[in-house]
Amino acid sequence: MRPPARGTTRLLYGAGLAAALLLPLAAPAQAGPPSRTPAALPAADGAKGQELPGMPTALDPRADAVACTPASKEEAKKQDWSRQRLDLDRLHRHTTGAGVTVALISTGVDPGAEGLDGRVTAGGEAADDCVGQGTFLAGLIAGTGGSTSRLAGVAPGAKILALRGTDRRGEPDSTRVTAAVRAATAAKADVIAVAVALPRKDAALTRAIAEARKAGAVVVAAATPEPPSRVSGDEILSRTYWPAGEPGVLAVADMLPAGTRPDGALPTGSVDLAAPGAGVVSGGPRGKGHYLGGGTAVATAYAAGAAAAVRAAHPDDPADAVTRRLTATAYPADIPQLDAYAAVTTVLGAAGAPAAGAERAAEPVAVRDTSDTDRATGRATLFVLLGSAGVLSLLWAGFALSRARARGWRPAGTGPAKG
């Protein structure tokens, strides 16, 4: 990684990991529908941290009746690691994404959800978010955090255009996603976030994505679906998912606090950017409580929020320049890691790379234990000082003796001897 600029690097990585581990994903305390929820992080050292219900990515398709995700009765008491990692508090002093519209293609968004009032357009079925994930993601993109401002999204001044890319249970299909992309293009959305991933390329969807990009939209998409809850022991081969695999689309994968992909994540070679995707806190469509969520959809929401922040801060940049800015300012890693603050504030050179001395948000660092070295250095310094003092003393003594001999051993200032 590039060395951090000036004194901005802080140990947020360790604090972020602790925050994530102290917010373990718990089964909802209320009775709820069978669902698929991304794997959780365990409590640190077995200690019981704050427990929040898990936000599912989809409801069980085998259930006869659709029972929506119940409201959470718990509210988060602290900022999670992901917001610290993206340095959102500092980012919001530069931009809140005001004036930008993000089209979110997911399970729908509740227009009256906490922290989203007045900034969500959701027509028809898109206003009914039974699963809850779409509303959860909207909070990460543009939520104000409600009464908990430190849980605001990346661009809390942006607007959300909610579009359904799934059925009511959260199962995506290409026809719905294609129609949603076209609707987002017709509405002139600045950013289009596709929070679902399809296993097969679809000609109609390819055309819809090309039209969206031609219209000037930044298209961000989940690089993979969420991994199945039960898999066989057979190795899952790497493959491309759609629309993330389309040209010009920013494909986003989820990462843990350490910057690695979660265990069991579906392999793919089509990833442009990694963003936080585990132990993330946001709200839902019912009540004022909070949930914990994760996965590629969460990472995609964070990247889409960052794209909205960049579009607001650099309104003259075309879509491709926004995408380049997001990747060029990311933390160098096997998969570049999103740095929302740097994406907005970095001055890019002529070649599109960050200028020398560019400042970025806090990044993971390792602090070397230098106590033994410091003690050894202190002793060596003392020896040098003592040795230098001894040499100076000897030199001064020699000088004083030579002057005394020249005066005939008389005290200084007594004048010449009389005969």
C-alpha positions as a printed NumPy array, in Angstrom:
array([[  0.   ,   0.   ,   0.   ],
       [  1.005,   3.609,  -0.471],
       [  2.213,   5.268,   2.739],
       [ -0.498,   7.361,   4.438],
       [ -0.359,  11.116,   3.905],
       [  0.56 ,  13.459,   6.759],
       [ -0.961,  12.457,  10.115],
       [ -4.264,  11.225,   8.824],
       [ -3.706,   7.517,   9.367],
       [ -5.455,   6.294,  12.488],
       [ -5.935,   2.839,  13.899],
       [ -9.496,   2.581,  12.642],
       [ -8.828,  -0.863,  11.288],
       [ -8.428,  -2.334,  14.745],
       [-11.32 ,  -0.281,  16.09 ],
       [-13.447,  -1.265,  13.122],
       [-12.769,  -4.943,  13.578],
       [-13.633,  -4.66 ,  17.254],
       [-16.85 ,  -2.854,  16.41 ],
       [-17.807,  -5.536,  13.917],
       [-17.074,  -8.3  ,  16.367],
       [-19.012,  -6.576,  19.116],
       [-22.073,  -6.453,  16.879],
       [-22.593, -10.156,  16.16 ],
       [-25.337, -11.173,  13.784],
       [-28.1  , -12.759,  15.79 ],
       [-31.24 , -14.566,  14.824],
       [-34.237, -12.243,  15.084],
       [-35.76 , -12.274,  18.542],
       [-39.203, -12.205,  16.963],
       [-40.685, -15.065,  15.05 ],
       [-39.912, -14.511,  11.411],
       [-39.902, -16.182,   8.021],
       [-37.322, -18.727,   6.975],
       [-34.7  , -16.732,   5.102],
       [-31.202, -16.629,   3.698],
       [-28.857, -14.399,   5.64 ],
       [-25.122, -13.903,   4.969],
       [-22.721, -15.534,   7.402],
       [-22.054, -13.586,  10.578],
       [-18.977, -12.638,  12.527],
       [-18.718, -14.267,  15.964],
       [-18.491, -12.26 ,  19.168],
       [-14.922, -11.364,  20.127],
       [-13.363, -13.758,  22.638],
       [-16.759, -15.212,  23.368],
       [-17.945, -11.931,  24.853],
       [-21.561, -11.076,  24.242],
       [-21.816,  -7.865,  22.25 ],
       [-24.876,  -5.972,  21.13 ],
       [-27.251,  -8.296,  19.307],
       [-29.263,  -7.16 ,  16.311],
       [-31.584,  -9.147,  14.042],
       [-30.116, -10.291,  10.743],
       [-31.39 ,  -8.778,   7.512],
       [-32.102, -11.583,   5.029],
       [-31.209, -11.365,   1.37 ],
       [-34.335, -13.323,   0.366],
       [-37.232, -15.175,   1.952],
       [-37.506, -18.951,   1.765],
       [-39.127, -19.803,  -1.577],
       [-40.333, -23.127,  -0.151],
       [-42.67 , -21.464,   2.36 ],
       [-46.354, -21.653,   1.418],
       [-47.131, -18.144,   2.664],
       [-45.011, -15.037,   2.42 ],
       [-44.259, -13.794,   5.935],
       [-42.333, -10.533,   5.698],
       [-39.236,  -9.81 ,   7.769],
       [-40.479,  -8.51 ,  11.137],
       [-39.554,  -5.129,  12.551],
       [-36.425,  -4.993,  14.666],
       [-36.92 ,  -4.081,  18.315],
       [-33.233,  -3.296,  18.796],
       [-31.363,  -0.087,  18.   ],
       [-27.614,   0.058,  17.426],
       [-25.687,   2.007,  20.029],
       [-22.451,   2.499,  18.132],
       [-21.065,   3.165,  14.677],
       [-20.047,  -0.011,  12.894],
       [-16.623,  -0.698,  11.389],
       [-17.737,  -0.15 ,   7.808],
       [-18.554,   3.529,   8.286],
       [-15.287,   4.054,  10.116],
       [-13.429,   2.241,   7.336],
       [-14.959,   4.559,   4.72 ],
       [-14.403,   7.615,   6.968],
       [-17.934,   8.874,   6.373],
       [-17.847,  11.488,   9.127],
       [-15.03 ,  13.279,   7.314],
       [-16.502,  12.638,   3.859],
       [-19.742,  14.404,   4.802],
       [-17.823,  17.615,   5.466],
       [-17.088,  17.682,   1.709],
       [-20.31 ,  16.339,   0.186],
       [-23.554,  14.599,   1.058],
       [-24.477,  13.68 ,  -2.515],
       [-27.145,  16.37 ,  -2.743],
       [-28.676,  16.705,  -6.199],
       [-27.858,  13.12 ,  -7.244],
       [-30.396,  10.354,  -7.847],
       [-29.454,   6.725,  -7.266],
       [-31.688,   4.058,  -8.808],
       [-31.6  ,   1.015,  -6.52 ],
       [-32.617,  -2.276,  -8.117],
       [-33.318,  -4.677,  -5.282],
       [-36.329,  -5.914,  -3.292],
       [-38.008,  -2.495,  -3.151],
       [-37.736,   0.385,  -0.663],
       [-40.247,   1.637,   1.9  ],
       [-40.62 ,   5.389,   1.164],
       [-41.442,   6.121,   4.8  ],
       [-38.499,   4.276,   6.32 ],
       [-36.538,   5.952,   9.109],
       [-33.93 ,   8.349,   7.722],
       [-35.269,   8.229,   4.149],
       [-38.4  ,  10.383,   4.457],
       [-39.123,  12.529,   1.435],
       [-36.197,  11.293,  -0.662],
       [-37.497,   7.964,  -1.986],
       [-39.515,   7.559,  -5.165],
       [-41.058,   4.087,  -5.28 ],
       [-44.005,   3.348,  -7.477],
       [-46.207,   0.26 ,  -7.515],
       [-44.648,  -2.936,  -6.225],
       [-41.312,  -1.228,  -5.502],
       [-42.864,   0.499,  -2.469],
       [-43.585,  -2.911,  -0.918],
       [-40.331,  -4.247,   0.551],
       [-41.376,  -7.506,   2.182],
       [-37.819,  -8.859,   2.432],
       [-36.439,  -5.597,   3.788],
       [-33.07 ,  -5.757,   2.08 ],
       [-33.766,  -2.958,  -0.395],
       [-34.652,  -0.543,   2.407],
       [-31.563,  -1.704,   4.319],
       [-29.392,  -0.921,   1.27 ],
       [-31.077,   2.435,   0.667],
       [-30.038,   3.428,   4.184],
       [-26.418,   2.644,   3.355],
       [-26.588,   4.708,   0.178],
       [-28.582,   7.74 ,   1.255],
       [-29.949,   7.317,   4.784],
       [-29.508,  10.106,   7.323],
       [-29.366,   7.63 ,  10.192],
       [-32.543,   9.082,  11.694],
       [-31.922,   9.791,  15.36 ],
       [-28.477,   8.14 ,  15.087],
       [-26.577,  10.409,  12.702],
       [-23.391,   8.325,  12.954],
       [-25.274,   5.558,  11.122],
       [-25.872,   7.748,   8.07 ],
       [-25.209,   6.396,   4.603],
       [-22.464,   7.454,   2.215],
       [-24.545,  10.141,   0.47 ],
       [-27.301,  11.225,   2.914],
       [-28.315,  14.109,   0.672],
       [-28.989,  11.957,  -2.405],
       [-32.379,  10.734,  -3.615],
       [-33.366,   7.1  ,  -4.124],
       [-35.368,   5.762,  -7.048],
       [-36.591,   2.357,  -5.855],
       [-37.061,  -0.333,  -8.502],
       [-37.902,  -3.981,  -7.971],
       [-35.509,  -6.466,  -9.587],
       [-36.924,  -9.444,  -7.684],
       [-40.229, -11.01 ,  -6.796],
       [-41.748, -10.346,  -3.368],
       [-39.626, -13.088,  -1.795],
       [-36.403, -11.575,  -3.138],
       [-35.732, -13.963,  -6.042],
       [-34.269, -12.011,  -8.993],
       [-34.966, -12.623, -12.664],
       [-33.589, -11.059, -15.817],
       [-36.934,  -9.697, -17.037],
       [-37.48 ,  -7.657, -13.881],
       [-33.874,  -6.439, -13.768],
       [-33.991,  -5.412, -17.426],
       [-37.242,  -3.49 , -16.945],
       [-35.782,  -1.793, -13.873],
       [-32.623,  -0.693, -15.701],
       [-34.727,   0.756, -18.499],
       [-36.922,   2.603, -16.004],
       [-33.838,   4.027, -14.291],
       [-32.491,   5.227, -17.643],
       [-35.815,   6.835, -18.549],
       [-35.824,   8.622, -15.176],
       [-32.299,   9.949, -15.89 ],
       [-30.788,   8.409, -12.761],
       [-27.199,   9.511, -12.157],
       [-26.199,   6.174, -10.612],
       [-27.806,   2.76 , -11.145],
       [-27.106,   0.181,  -8.442],
       [-28.002,  -3.395,  -9.374],
       [-27.89 ,  -5.256,  -6.053],
       [-28.622,  -8.661,  -7.605],
       [-26.54 , -10.914,  -9.844],
       [-27.822, -13.284, -12.518],
       [-26.103, -16.516, -13.561],
       [-26.755, -16.156, -17.284],
       [-26.125, -13.395, -19.801],
       [-29.31 , -11.947, -21.265],
       [-29.399, -10.079, -24.591],
       [-32.171,  -7.703, -23.514],
       [-30.328,  -6.853, -20.294],
       [-27.102,  -6.253, -22.246],
       [-28.91 ,  -3.716, -24.43 ],
       [-30.511,  -2.049, -21.415],
       [-27.133,  -1.639, -19.689],
       [-25.574,  -0.219, -22.868],
       [-28.426,   2.289, -23.168],
       [-28.015,   3.315, -19.522],
       [-24.317,   3.938, -19.968],
       [-24.906,   5.85 , -23.197],
       [-27.35 ,   8.059, -21.291],
       [-24.578,   8.906, -18.827],
       [-25.417,   6.739, -15.812],
       [-22.766,   5.149, -13.595],
       [-23.773,   1.483, -13.366],
       [-22.672,  -0.426, -10.261],
       [-23.522,  -4.114,  -9.843],
       [-22.983,  -7.   ,  -7.447],
       [-20.135,  -9.167,  -8.745],
       [-21.783, -12.395,  -7.529],
       [-25.019, -13.599,  -5.978],
       [-25.013, -14.406,  -2.288],
       [-23.61 , -17.929,  -1.705],
       [-26.247, -20.63 ,  -1.184],
       [-26.906, -21.604,   2.423],
       [-26.201, -25.249,   1.647],
       [-23.599, -26.369,  -0.851],
       [-22.103, -29.708,  -1.691],
       [-18.479, -30.507,  -1.125],
       [-17.779, -30.036,  -4.83 ],
       [-15.628, -27.068,  -5.761],
       [-17.546, -24.149,  -7.275],
       [-15.804, -22.978, -10.42 ],
       [-15.161, -19.298, -11.021],
       [-17.588, -17.698, -13.418],
       [-18.941, -14.333, -14.527],
       [-22.312, -13.062, -13.323],
       [-24.548, -10.448, -14.897],
       [-24.953,  -7.521, -15.332],
       [-21.633,  -7.115, -13.469],
       [-19.848,  -8.712, -16.415],
       [-21.119,  -6.156, -18.933],
       [-18.557,  -3.657, -20.325],
       [-18.312,  -0.448, -18.312],
       [-20.165,  -1.803, -15.273],
       [-18.386,  -1.432, -11.922],
       [-18.446,  -4.952, -10.437],
       [-18.305,  -4.925,  -6.623],
       [-17.454,  -7.71 ,  -4.173],
       [-17.84 ,  -7.827,  -0.405],
       [-14.947,  -7.81 ,   2.055],
       [-14.392,  -8.451,   5.757],
       [-12.683,  -5.934,   8.093],
       [ -9.329,  -7.541,   7.229],
       [ -9.912,  -6.77 ,   3.542],
       [-10.435, -10.413,   2.55 ],
       [-13.449, -12.028,   0.906],
       [-15.724, -13.977,   3.259],
       [-15.343, -17.745,   3.504],
       [-17.647, -19.421,   1.004],
       [-17.901, -16.362,  -1.261],
       [-18.637, -17.379,  -4.837],
       [-15.512, -17.137,  -7.007],
       [-15.414, -14.815,  -9.989],
       [-12.763, -13.028, -11.992],
       [-14.99 , -10.051, -12.761],
       [-14.397,  -7.799,  -9.743],
       [-13.347,  -4.153,  -9.98 ],
       [-13.757,  -3.042,  -6.394],
       [-14.262,  -4.454,  -2.893],
       [-16.322,  -2.714,  -0.216],
       [-17.429,  -3.55 ,   3.345],
       [-19.86 ,  -6.449,   3.32 ],
       [-20.066,  -8.021,   6.788],
       [-21.372,  -6.853,  10.145],
       [-22.95 ,  -3.735,   8.603],
       [-25.749,  -1.863,  10.414],
       [-28.766,  -0.24 ,   8.765],
       [-32.52 ,   0.122,   9.152],
       [-35.449,  -1.664,   7.574],
       [-38.919,  -1.002,   6.198],
       [-40.772,  -1.518,   9.471],
       [-40.115,   0.356,  12.706],
       [-37.078,   2.324,  13.856],
       [-34.893,  -0.611,  14.834],
       [-31.667,  -1.749,  13.187],
       [-30.409,  -4.928,  11.574],
       [-27.077,  -6.458,  10.705],
       [-26.47 ,  -7.392,   7.092],
       [-23.738,  -8.338,   4.691],
       [-22.919,  -9.733,   1.279],
       [-22.259,  -8.385,  -2.176],
       [-25.484,  -6.361,  -2.199],
       [-24.279,  -4.415,   0.849],
       [-20.901,  -3.792,  -0.785],
       [-22.668,  -2.658,  -3.961],
       [-24.762,  -0.181,  -1.987],
       [-21.646,   1.339,  -0.437],
       [-19.991,   1.663,  -3.858],
       [-23.14 ,   3.231,  -5.297],
       [-23.23 ,   5.737,  -2.446],
       [-19.596,   6.602,  -3.128],
       [-20.424,   7.08 ,  -6.814],
       [-23.225,   9.471,  -5.81 ],
       [-20.828,  11.415,  -3.586],
       [-18.328,  11.697,  -6.456],
       [-21.01 ,  12.821,  -8.914],
       [-22.098,  15.551,  -6.503],
       [-18.533,  16.724,  -5.851],
       [-17.437,  16.479,  -9.505],
       [-20.611,  17.19 , -11.503],
       [-18.764,  17.705, -14.779],
       [-17.14 ,  14.274, -14.747],
       [-18.676,  11.774, -17.193],
       [-19.682,   8.329, -15.954],
       [-16.462,   6.623, -17.028],
       [-14.414,   9.247, -15.173],
       [-16.425,   8.589, -11.991],
       [-15.734,   4.871, -12.284],
       [-12.017,   5.516, -12.881],
       [-11.904,   7.799,  -9.858],
       [-13.442,   5.116,  -7.637],
       [-10.902,   2.513,  -8.731],
       [ -7.847,   4.805,  -8.995],
       [ -8.265,   6.097,  -5.43 ],
       [ -9.008,   2.701,  -3.894],
       [ -6.569,   1.041,  -1.491],
       [ -4.125,  -1.078,  -3.5  ],
       [ -4.83 ,  -4.765,  -2.864],
       [ -5.522,  -7.946,  -4.812],
       [ -8.987,  -6.426,  -5.217],
       [ -8.837,  -2.616,  -4.823],
       [-10.714,  -1.557,  -1.688],
       [-13.18 ,   1.329,  -1.792],
       [-12.029,   4.605,  -0.209],
       [-15.029,   6.928,  -0.449],
       [-13.208,   9.9  ,   1.101],
       [-10.256,   9.662,  -1.282],
       [-12.577,   9.209,  -4.267],
       [-14.153,  12.594,  -3.547],
       [-11.139,  14.599,  -2.408],
       [ -8.125,  13.256,  -4.34 ],
       [ -6.656,  15.375,  -7.112],
       [ -5.983,  13.079, -10.061],
       [ -3.027,  13.623, -12.363],
       [ -3.121,  13.736, -16.141],
       [ -2.874,   9.948, -16.346],
       [ -5.848,   9.513, -14.008],
       [ -3.707,   8.448, -11.042],
       [ -3.696,  10.249,  -7.674],
       [ -1.29 ,  13.19 ,  -7.553],
       [  1.751,  12.945,  -5.309],
       [  0.952,  13.561,  -1.648],
       [ -2.765,  12.853,  -2.09 ],
       [ -4.573,  12.474,   1.206],
       [ -6.768,   9.455,   1.902],
       [ -8.921,   8.148,   4.673],
       [ -7.475,   6.039,   7.459],
       [ -6.229,   2.673,   6.296],
       [ -5.21 ,  -0.519,   8.072],
       [ -1.732,  -0.248,   9.504],
       [  0.446,  -2.427,  11.709],
       [  2.201,  -0.705,  14.586],
       [  5.602,  -2.231,  15.263],
       [  6.53 ,  -2.768,  18.93 ],
       [  9.635,  -0.613,  19.308],
       [  9.984,  -0.682,  23.092],
       [ 13.143,  -2.863,  23.09 ],
       [ 14.65 ,  -0.868,  20.248],
       [ 13.833,   2.397,  21.983],
       [ 15.514,   1.238,  25.195],
       [ 18.615,   0.122,  23.302],
       [ 18.696,   3.409,  21.413],
       [ 18.399,   5.324,  24.672],
       [ 21.34 ,   3.473,  26.184],
       [ 23.471,   4.017,  23.091],
       [ 22.626,   7.718,  23.092],
       [ 23.605,   8.002,  26.777],
       [ 26.949,   6.322,  26.099],
       [ 27.631,   8.708,  23.209],
       [ 26.783,  11.748,  25.335],
       [ 28.951,  10.571,  28.248],
       [ 31.834,   9.799,  25.897],
       [ 31.542,  13.188,  24.229],
       [ 31.52 ,  14.922,  27.606],
       [ 34.709,  13.081,  28.612],
       [ 36.515,  14.088,  25.431],
       [ 35.493,  17.716,  25.837],
       [ 36.699,  17.686,  29.451],
       [ 40.139,  16.436,  28.4  ],
       [ 40.405,  19.034,  25.647],
       [ 39.456,  21.831,  28.014],
       [ 41.972,  20.628,  30.639],
       [ 44.797,  20.659,  28.048],
       [ 43.841,  24.136,  26.879],
       [ 43.734,  25.474,  30.453],
       [ 47.186,  24.017,  31.299],
       [ 48.797,  25.566,  28.213],
       [ 47.403,  29.022,  29.081],
       [ 48.566,  28.723,  32.712],
       [ 52.106,  27.794,  31.61 ],
       [ 52.202,  30.841,  29.326],
       [ 51.345,  33.133,  32.309],
       [ 54.086,  31.624,  34.444],
       [ 51.45 ,  29.855,  36.504],
       [ 50.06 ,  33.182,  37.743],
       [ 46.299,  33.514,  38.151],
       [ 44.554,  34.978,  35.129],
       [ 44.247,  38.839,  35.179],
       [ 47.107,  39.535,  37.704],
       [ 49.512,  41.22 ,  35.22 ],
       [ 53.281,  40.526,  34.69 ],
       [ 55.631,  39.731,  37.659],
       [ 57.874,  42.601,  39.068],
       [ 61.656,  42.223,  39.312]])
